[in-house]
Amino acid sequence: MSTTTSPPTRPRPAGPADAELVWDPAGALHLGETLGVLGRGGGDPVLRVLAPDVVWLTARTATGPVSARFSRTGPGTPLHRPVLVRAWGPGAAEFLAEAPRWAGAEDSWERFEASEAFRALPHRLAAARHHHPGLRLPSTGRVLDRAVVSVLEQRVTVREAVAAHRRLVRRHGEPAPGPAPAGMRVPPTPEAWRRVPAWEWHRAGVDGGRAATVRRVAERAGALERLGRGPLDAGLHRALRSVPGLGPWTVAEIVQCTHGDPDSVSVLDFHLADTVCWFFDRRPGDDRRMLQLLEPWRGDRQRVVRLLRASGFRKPSFAPRLRPEDHRAR
């Protein structure tokens, strides 16, 4: 599959939108599967997948906030139609210059699919790629926003992290410009993250350690955004790891979305190692064993993880769901 893109057309005023862009993805692209990894459920205040080919998101650019609607237009099969991006807000025109990267314009599966490593994939994973040819890896470049999401997910359940993120963004972000779906907000500015009072972190269920890490990344927002515009290399990982509180799991979660890293694996994840080990070994395992199992696909290990998730495989469940005790009202 080729993802070489034609030069984006110049943003132009369009109807009620402040600017719009029609982009040819030059290959199969599933908007919902590609952009959906950036969101956290139907009530996410910064990203909504309304249909497989309709996605709303908000962002903050140097020229101001923006709301953007990704959809398909023109003739052709659903996965190959041109992408229409309509944007509202002061940052609309600036955002359109980077919109294709959000939808995986810089990601290509060609080399991997032509490799011996791909042919060595278990049948279920190869079949997952066949059934999900439009799955790409997004590159948002938004290191601060992804770092905040990832830090809030450290050492807690997904449900706790999602609730905390939604509460904080709704209270400290700003309304999404234009006709965005109800409840959508633009992510808070670095200054807004730094000003969140201690009692608000507590009400959101965020402990002092994670709150302090969010403040640290907000204080380094300028440097982090420069990293977002830089290359995916060892220097990027070292720079992110130099921020206290950003460990290997958090850094992997960041670069998978900000740079479309095809190889980073989220070690120290509560579920991933067991899932990978159950798939390959039919028994539980740890990070060391997970990395051994994924070694044949080094360079594309994140692609293998994405295919594993797309395949629908689930590890066995032997215990009731964890229900954390809520101490916020105490």
C-alpha positions in Angstrom: 0.0 0.0 0.0 1.4 3.4 -1.0 0.8 6.4 1.2 2.8 8.8 -0.9 0.6 11.9 -0.8 0.0 14.5 -3.5 0.7 18.1 -2.4 -2.2 19.3 -0.3 -4.4 21.9 -2.0 -4.1 25.4 -0.6 -6.6 26.0 2.3 -9.5 28.1 1.1 -12.6 29.5 2.6 -15.6 27.1 2.3 -19.2 27.8 3.3 -19.6 28.0 7.0 -16.1 26.6 7.7 -13.2 29.0 8.1 -11.1 26.8 5.8 -11.1 23.4 4.1 -8.7 21.0 2.5 -9.4 18.1 0.1 -6.6 15.5 0.4 -6.0 12.3 -1.6 -4.6 9.7 0.8 -3.2 7.7 -2.1 -4.1 4.4 -0.7 -6.6 2.8 1.7 -7.4 4.9 4.8 -9.9 4.2 7.5 -10.4 7.5 9.3 -12.1 6.0 12.4 -9.5 3.3 13.0 -6.6 5.6 12.4 -7.7 8.7 14.3 -9.7 6.7 16.9 -6.5 5.6 18.8 -6.1 9.3 19.8 -9.5 9.4 21.6 -10.9 7.8 24.8 -14.5 6.8 24.1 -17.6 8.5 22.9 -17.6 11.3 25.5 -14.0 12.4 24.8 -14.0 16.2 24.8 -11.2 16.4 22.2 -12.0 13.7 19.7 -15.2 12.0 18.5 -15.6 9.2 16.0 -19.1 9.7 14.8 -18.9 7.1 12.0 -16.2 5.1 10.3 -15.6 8.0 8.0 -16.5 11.0 10.2 -14.2 12.2 12.9 -14.2 15.5 14.8 -11.2 16.7 16.8 -9.9 19.8 18.5 -6.4 21.1 18.7 -4.4 24.2 19.6 -2.0 25.8 17.1 0.3 28.8 17.3 -2.4 31.0 15.8 -5.2 29.7 18.1 -7.6 26.9 18.8 -9.3 24.9 16.0 -12.0 22.4 15.5 -11.7 20.0 12.6 -14.0 17.6 10.9 -12.5 14.7 8.8 -14.8 13.0 6.3 -14.8 11.5 2.8 -15.9 13.2 -0.4 -16.1 12.4 -4.1 -16.3 9.1 -6.0 -14.6 5.8 -5.3 -14.7 3.1 -2.7 -15.1 4.2 0.9 -11.5 3.6 1.9 -10.1 5.3 -1.2 -12.2 8.5 -1.5 -10.5 11.8 -1.0 -10.5 13.2 2.6 -12.3 16.4 3.2 -11.0 18.3 6.3 -13.1 21.3 7.3 -11.8 23.5 10.1 -13.1 26.4 12.3 -11.4 28.8 14.6 -8.3 31.1 14.6 -6.0 28.1 14.0 -8.0 26.7 11.0 -5.7 27.5 8.2 -2.6 26.5 10.1 -4.0 23.2 11.2 -4.8 22.2 7.6 -1.2 22.2 6.7 -0.7 19.3 9.2 -4.1 17.6 9.0 -2.9 14.8 6.6 -0.2 13.7 9.1 -2.9 13.3 11.8 -4.7 10.8 9.4 -1.5 8.8 8.7 -0.2 10.5 5.6 3.4 9.8 6.7 2.8 6.2 7.6 3.4 3.4 5.1 3.0 -0.3 5.5 4.5 -1.2 2.2 8.0 -2.1 3.4 6.6 -4.2 6.2 4.0 -6.0 4.0 6.7 -6.9 1.5 9.1 -8.3 4.2 9.8 -11.8 5.3 8.8 -10.7 8.8 5.2 -10.0 7.6 5.0 -13.4 5.9 6.1 -14.9 9.3 3.1 -13.3 11.1 0.6 -15.8 12.6 -2.4 -16.2 10.3 -4.7 -14.3 12.6 -2.6 -11.2 12.5 -2.1 -11.4 8.7 -5.9 -11.8 8.4 -6.3 -8.7 10.6 -4.3 -6.7 8.2 -6.3 -8.0 5.3 -9.5 -7.0 7.0 -8.2 -3.6 8.1 -6.2 -2.3 5.1 -7.0 1.3 6.0 -5.4 1.2 9.5 -2.5 3.7 9.7 -0.4 5.2 12.5 -1.2 8.9 13.1 1.5 11.6 13.7 0.0 14.6 15.5 3.2 16.3 16.7 1.3 17.4 19.8 3.7 16.1 22.5 2.2 18.1 25.4 -1.4 17.0 24.8 -0.4 13.3 24.4 1.9 13.5 27.4 -0.9 14.8 29.6 -3.2 12.0 28.5 -0.5 9.4 29.1 0.6 10.7 32.5 -3.0 10.6 33.7 -3.2 6.9 32.7 -0.1 6.0 34.8 -0.8 3.4 37.5 -4.6 3.6 37.3 -7.5 2.0 35.5 -8.6 3.2 32.1 -11.9 4.3 33.6 -10.2 6.4 36.3 -7.9 8.1 33.7 -10.7 8.8 31.3 -12.8 10.4 34.0 -9.9 12.5 35.2 -9.0 13.7 31.7 -12.6 14.6 30.8 -13.2 16.6 34.0 -10.0 18.5 33.7 -10.3 19.3 30.0 -14.0 20.4 30.5 -13.1 22.7 33.4 -9.8 24.1 32.1 -10.1 23.9 28.3 -12.2 26.2 26.2 -15.3 25.6 24.0 -14.5 24.2 20.6 -14.9 26.7 17.8 -17.6 26.2 15.1 -20.3 23.5 14.9 -18.4 20.8 16.8 -20.4 18.2 18.7 -21.8 19.3 22.0 -19.3 19.0 24.9 -16.2 19.2 22.8 -13.4 21.4 24.2 -10.0 22.6 23.1 -7.2 21.2 25.2 -6.0 23.5 28.0 -3.0 25.8 27.4 0.3 25.0 29.2 -0.5 28.0 31.5 -3.9 26.5 32.3 -2.4 23.1 33.2 0.1 24.8 35.5 -2.7 26.8 37.2 -4.9 23.8 38.1 -5.2 24.0 41.9 -4.4 21.0 44.2 -8.0 20.5 45.2 -9.0 20.2 41.5 -6.5 17.5 40.9 -7.9 15.7 44.0 -11.5 16.0 42.8 -10.4 14.5 39.5 -8.9 11.6 41.3 -5.3 12.5 40.3 -2.6 11.9 42.9 0.1 14.4 43.7 2.8 12.5 41.7 0.9 12.5 38.4 -0.3 16.1 39.0 3.3 17.2 39.5 4.4 15.4 36.3 1.7 17.2 34.3 2.9 20.5 35.7 6.5 19.6 34.7 5.5 18.8 31.1 3.5 22.0 30.9 6.5 24.0 32.1 8.5 22.4 29.3 5.8 22.9 26.7 7.9 24.9 24.3 10.7 22.3 24.2 8.2 19.5 23.9 6.4 21.1 21.0 9.8 21.5 19.2 10.3 17.8 19.8 7.0 17.2 18.2 8.2 18.8 15.0 11.5 16.9 15.1 12.5 13.5 13.9 11.6 10.1 15.4 15.0 9.0 16.7 16.9 7.9 19.8 17.3 11.6 20.7 13.6 12.0 20.9 13.3 9.2 23.4 16.2 10.5 25.5 14.8 14.0 25.6 11.4 12.7 26.8 12.9 10.4 29.3 14.8 13.3 30.8 11.6 14.8 32.1 11.0 13.4 35.7 7.9 11.2 35.7 8.1 10.2 32.0 9.2 6.6 32.1 9.5 4.0 29.3 5.7 3.2 29.2 4.7 6.9 29.0 7.3 7.7 26.4 6.2 4.8 24.2 2.5 5.9 24.6 3.5 9.4 23.5 5.6 8.7 20.4 3.2 6.1 19.1 0.7 8.9 18.5 2.9 12.0 18.0 5.4 10.5 15.6 3.6 7.4 14.4 6.3 5.2 15.8 5.9 1.8 14.2 8.2 0.0 16.7 7.7 1.4 20.3 6.2 -1.1 22.7 4.5 -0.1 25.9 6.5 -2.0 28.4 5.2 -2.0 32.0 1.7 -1.9 30.7 -0.9 -3.6 33.0 -2.4 -5.8 30.3 -0.2 -5.7 27.2 2.5 -8.3 28.1 -0.1 -10.8 29.3 -2.1 -10.3 26.1 0.9 -10.8 23.8 2.1 -13.8 25.8 -1.3 -15.4 25.8 -1.6 -14.9 22.1 1.8 -16.5 21.2 2.4 -18.8 24.2 -1.1 -19.5 25.5 0.0 -18.6 28.9 0.7 -15.4 30.9 4.1 -13.7 30.7 6.0 -10.6 31.5 7.7 -7.8 29.6 10.9 -9.7 29.1 9.0 -12.6 27.4 6.8 -10.2 25.4 9.9 -8.5 23.9 11.3 -11.9 23.1 8.2 -12.9 21.3 8.1 -9.6 19.3 11.8 -9.6 18.4 11.2 -11.1 14.9 9.3 -8.0 14.1 11.7 -5.4 15.5 11.2 -2.2 13.7 7.5 -2.9 13.3 6.6 -4.2 16.8 3.9 -1.5 17.3 2.3 -2.5 14.0 2.1 -6.1 15.3 0.5 -4.9 18.5 -2.0 -2.9 16.5 -2.8 -5.9 14.4 -3.2 -8.0 17.6 -5.8 -5.5 18.9 -7.5 -5.3 15.5 -7.8 -9.1 15.4 -10.2 -9.0 18.4 -8.0 -11.3 20.4 -8.6 -11.1 24.2 -6.6 -12.8 26.9 -8.6 -15.0 29.3 -10.1 -13.3 32.3 -9.9 -15.1 35.7 -10.9 -12.4 38.2 -13.7 -9.8 38.6 -13.1 -6.4 37.2 -11.1 -4.1 39.5 -13.4 -1.5 41.1 -11.1 1.2 42.7 -12.3 2.8 45.9 -13.2 6.5 45.4 -11.5 8.7 48.1 -12.2 12.1 46.4 -15.1 13.0 48.8 -13.0 12.3 51.9 
